[in-house]
């Protein structure tokens, strides 16, 4: 294990001890993939910068020991030379392992590997009351271990995490299957997830893209030891456009894992980064999700886009940035609603099934059920008389009616009593009382 972790923990505890009694406990962090834009925290902050290292990779046990602020980009760089990767690698490079565990990451292996926190063996956690505890599913801190996913830093901060890894091949072969009917697409998705095969080929990765009501694609990936040629979508090529133009494609494993990051799925078009002239001038090192997110944050702070819309006589725009999970057999119904009432496209689909035989307390998906994550990230014009939040609340209501859940990385519009009903407030309160009795960490709601 890399030296220095124990010293970093000791220094962090000293910083905590130096806080005024009862003062809020907040971390100073370099990056964030949340879309709850708030003013910067005031007052003293604990320095999380030292906790950004991969401490060890064990190729025999297929595990990694990692500090909580390590980005998946750095983690993958450390594991791929051993022919290994985390069981679930979220799509964006600067998502941190701690962020994916305390939040809810997802990717195209989630139909067989579940969510990132389900590959965690143990976590070293700084609690709200200043203790550093080792939480495992089978020790005295099992309650904290189980409630940690979807707690978003309100029950503690992960300083060190031990995770499982899985073997990879050098390449990924992709097959893009087109559908003109959402029911047919969902039924095929369910069959592939159950069999982990399609048309005689193994399926290791599975996600989907919806361009319109009658143009949907499932992208099937499998590990490959060889490739006749590989595509590169970090330059002038744009990955999501290739889905419409190719039936078969090959990528290196690294380029596959980050295929969505270069253009932030398709959201880079809002900055002109997909226009050929702009793209040539846009440095390749800046074609990445964290750069685009910083641009969005700058626009939110300055209000530039809102002022420009007013000058052009355009209606105000509501940001609709969400990932929701709906049961696979109700995916088509949700998409019908979404096309009719919201109208954002493209839309991302990603099937998932929990690995755990028991539900996780703060995000109670049924363990045996297959869900589809539906992701959409854009703005929608507000009709006269409609308040900001209209579309988001409508989506929340529909997801609830269909027996689904929504991730909390973006804005939530539930009233407080409804929020706690849906996210197991009773279980949350028990762990909060145990590990943050004085409420020095934020409250989840």
N, C-alpha and C positions, 0 to 999 in steps of 0.2 A: 504494500500500500504506500502511496506517495506520502512523504513526510509533510507535516505542517497542518494536518487536519485538526489534531488535538489542540495545537496552539491556537488555531483559528476559533475553535469552540471556546477555549478559555478566554480569548480576547472578547468574543461576543458576550459572554456571561459577565465580563467586567463592564462592558458598555451597558448591559441591562441593569446591573447593580447601581450604576451611576445615574440612572434616570430618576427624576423626582418621584417620590412615593405617589402611586396612583396614576402616574402619567401614562398616556396611551403608548402602546408598543407598536412601532411601525418599522418596516425595513426600507432602506434606501436601495433601489434596484435600477439597473441600467435599462432593462427592456421590459416590455409588457405586450401581451397579445389580447388583453381585455379591451372591450369596447364600451366600458363605462368611463367616459372621460370626465375626470374630476379635477378640481384645483390641486396643485401639489400639496402634499402633507406639510404641515408646519410643526415646529418644535423639533426636539432631538430625534434622530433616526438611527437605527442600528445598521451598521455597515455590512451588507450581505455580499459585497464584492469578492471577498476571499473564498466564498463557497461556490466556485465555478470550475472545479477540477474533476476529471475522471481519475479516481484514486487507484483503481485496479480493474483489469479484465482477466478473468480466469477462463481460458479457452477449454479446459478440460471439464470444469463444472458448468460451463456456459452461463456465467454470471458476470455482472459488472457491479462494482462499488463506486458510487457516484455522489458528488455533492449536489445539493438541491438546486443551485443556480446554474448548473451545466445546461447549455442549450443542446437540443437534439442534433444540431449540426456538429458540434464538438464531440458528442457522444458517438454518433455514427462514424466520424473520422477515426475514433479510437477503436471501434469494434470491427469495422469492415476488414482491416488488415488481417484479422484472425478468421475471416470468413463467417462472421456473426453479426447479428443486428438485434436491437430490442424487438420484443414480440409485436409491439405496435409503435410505429413511428409517425407521430402527427405530421401534417402536411407542411408546416411552416418551420423554417430553420431555427428561428429564435425562440420558439416555444421551449421552455425549460422543463427538465424532468420533474422538478418539484411542482411547477405550474400544471403539468399534465396530470400529476397524481392528485393534487389538491383540487384541481378542476376536473374536466372530463375531456381528454383527448380521444381521437378516433382516427382510424385510417382503414385502408382496404384489406388489412389482415384481421379486422375486428369481427368478421363473420366466423372466424375460427379461433381468435386469440382474445376476444373481448375488448376491454378497455385498459389503458396503460397501468392503472393501479392494481389490476389483477395479476400482473407479473411481478409485483413487489414482494420480496421476502421479509424485509424488515426496514424500519425507518428510525433514524435518530431525529427527534423532534424537540425544538425549543417551544415549550408551552407558554401560555399567557402568564403563568405565575412564576416564570423564570427558571423552571427546571429543564434539564435536558434529559429526555427519557428515551429508552430503546423500545419501540412499539413493534410487537409481532402479533400474528393472529392467535398465538397460543400462550401469551404471557399476561401479566397483570395489567398491561396497557392495551389489551385486545380491543376494548371499547373505543379507545382513541384511534387505533389502527383502522377499525371498520368505519368509523364516522368521518375519517379524514377526507376521503373522496367527496367532492362537491362542497367542501367547507370553505374553500377560497381564502385560506390564511386566517380564518376566524377562530380556529382551534389550535393553531400553532404553525410553526414554520419547519419544513423538512430541511435538516442540515446535511444528512447523509442518507442515501437510499441504496439498498441492495436489490437488484432486479435480475430476472432470468433473461437469457438471450436465446436466439435460435440460429441455426446455420443457414447460409445463403449461397447462391450461385453467382457467378460474375455478371449474368445478364437476366433480363426479364423479357419474355415474349408476351406481347399484348395482342388480344383479339377484341375488336370493337363490333358488337352486335347491335344492329339497328332495330328499333321497334316503332310501330305507329300507334300502339295502343298501350296505355299505362297498366291496365289489368294484365295483359300478356307479359309486359316487362316485369311486373312484380311476381307473377307466377313463375317465370323463368328464373328470376333471382332466388326465390325460395328453393326451387329445385336444385339449383347450383350450390347453394349454401348447405343443403342437406347432404348432397353427394360429394361435394368438393371436386366435382368433375363436370365437364360438358363436352359432348361430341367426342368422347374417348380420351380427352386430355385432362390432366390434373389442373385444378384451379387453386393457386396460392394467394391470389389477390383478386378482389372484386369491388368495383364501385361503378357509379353510373352518372350520366349527364343528361339533363333534360333541356333541350333547346326550345321546344314548343310543345303544345298539346299532342301533336302527332309526330314528333321527332325526338325519340328517346334512345339512349345508348347504354348498354352495359359493357364495361371494359373488364375483360378477364385477363389476368396475368399469371404466368407460371415461371418458376425459376428455370433458367437454361444455362447449360455449360458453354454453349457456343452460340454465336449470332452471325448470320450472313453479312449483316451491316447494322450499324446502330444509328439512330436519329439523335439529333442534338437540338433541344428546345431552349437552350440558354442563350442562343444568338438571335437570328432573325426569325427562326421558326417559332410558332406559338403552339404549345401542346394541345390546348383544348380545341383548337381548330383542326388539328390532325385527326381528332376523333371522328369528324364528319367526312374526312377525305381518305382515310385508310381503313382497311379491314384487318391488317396484320402489321405489327411494328415491333421493333426491338430497342431496348434501352439498356445501358449499363445499370447495375443495381443502384449505384449512387444517383444517377440521373432519374431513375424511376422514383426513388424515395422523395426527391425534391422536384418532381415534374410540375407540381402545382405552385411551387414557391416563386419561380421566376416571374410569373405574371399575377401572383396573388390570386390563384385560380384564373379568373378573367377580369378581375377588378382593376388591373393596370390600365385598361382602356380609358378609364375616367381621367387619367393623367396624360393621355395621348401616347402612351408608351408602346401601343401596338401599331401606330401609324409608321409605315416604313421609314420615312424621313426622320421622324423623332426617334425611332428605335435605333437607327444607325448612330445618332448623336448621343444617345443615352448610354453612358458607360456601362458595360456589362456588369461590373461589380456593384452597380446601383440598381440593377434589375432584380430586386428581391423584396420580400414581403415587409421586412422591417422598415425599409425606406418608404414604401407606400403608406404604411401605417403612420409614420411620422408626418407625412404630408397631410393625411387626414386630420391628425391631431392639430397641426398648425392651422388648417382651414377651420376646424371647430373653434379654436381659440380666437381667430381673427374675424370669423363670420363672413369671409370673403364671398363664398359661394352664395350664401343667403342674400347678401347685398346685391350681388350680380343678378340673381333671379328677380329680385324686386325691381331693379332697373329695367330688366327686360320684360316686365309684366307677367312673369311666370308665377304660378301658385307656390306657396311654401311647400317644402319637401320634408317628408318624414323618413328618418333613417330606419330601415327595416333590416336589421342585422341579427340573424338568429340561426341556431341549429336546433332542430327538434327531432325527437324520436317518435315514430308512430309504428304500430304493429304492421307487419309486412302486408297482411291482407286488407289493410285500410289505407295503404299508400296511394292507390289510384284515387280514392275518394278525397284524400287530402290534396292531391295535385289538382283535381277538378276544382275544388274550392279555391286553391291558390291562383290558378289561371284566371278564374272568374273575378275574384275579389282583390287580388294584389297585383299580379301581372309582371312580376320580376322574372327575368330569364337571362342567362341559363340558371339552372338549379342543380345542386350536387346531391347525389344519392349514395349512401354508404350503409350496407347492411351490417348489423352487429348482433351478436348473441353472447351473453355473459358466460365466462368460463366457470364462475363460482356457482356452486349448487345452492347458495343462499343469496337473497337480495342484499344490496348494500344500503345501509339505513337511510342516507340522505338523498339517494337517487334510486327509488325502489322499482327498478325494472324487474319483470318476471324472469327468473334465471333460465327457464327452458324456452322462452319465447324468442322468436326472431323479430327484430325491429329494423326499421330503415331510418337512418339519420338523413334528414332533409335540410340542406344548408342553402341559405339565400342571403345575399349581402349587397344591398343597394339602397336607393331611396325611391319613395313613391309620392307623387303629388297629392296634396290634401285638397279635397273638394271644399267649397265654401261651407262654413259652419262646422267643419270637422276639426277637432282639436288634435294637436300632436299626440301620438300614441294610439290613434284610432285603429290603424291597421295592425299594430303589434298586439293590441288587446284582442282584436278579432282572431288573430292567429292563435294566441294563447287559449282562447275559448274553444276553438275548433280542435286544437291538439288535445285538450282535456276531454272533449266529447268523444274523440276517437281512441281514448285510452292511452295517450302518449305522455311524454314529458319534454321539457325544454331545458337546454343547458343554460347556465347562469353567467356565462362570460360577457353577455351583453345586457342591455337594460331589461328590467322586469317590471311588469305593470300590474301584477297581482296586488289586491288589497292584502294587508298583513295577515289577517286571519286565514284567508284562502292560501296564501303562500305557505304558512306553517302546516296547514293540512296536507298540502301536496309534497312538501319536503320534510316531513316527519319531525315537526318541531319538538315533540316529546323526547325523541332520541337525541336530538341536537342539544336540548336544554340539559339533559343529564350529563353529557360529556363536557359541555361548557361549564357547568357547576363544578365538575371534578377537576378540570385542567385550566380553567380561567375564571376562577371564582369571583375575582374583582373586575371582570370584564375589561381588561386592559387591551385586549385585541378587539377589532371591530366586530359588530354583530352581523350575522349572515344576511338578514333582511335589510 
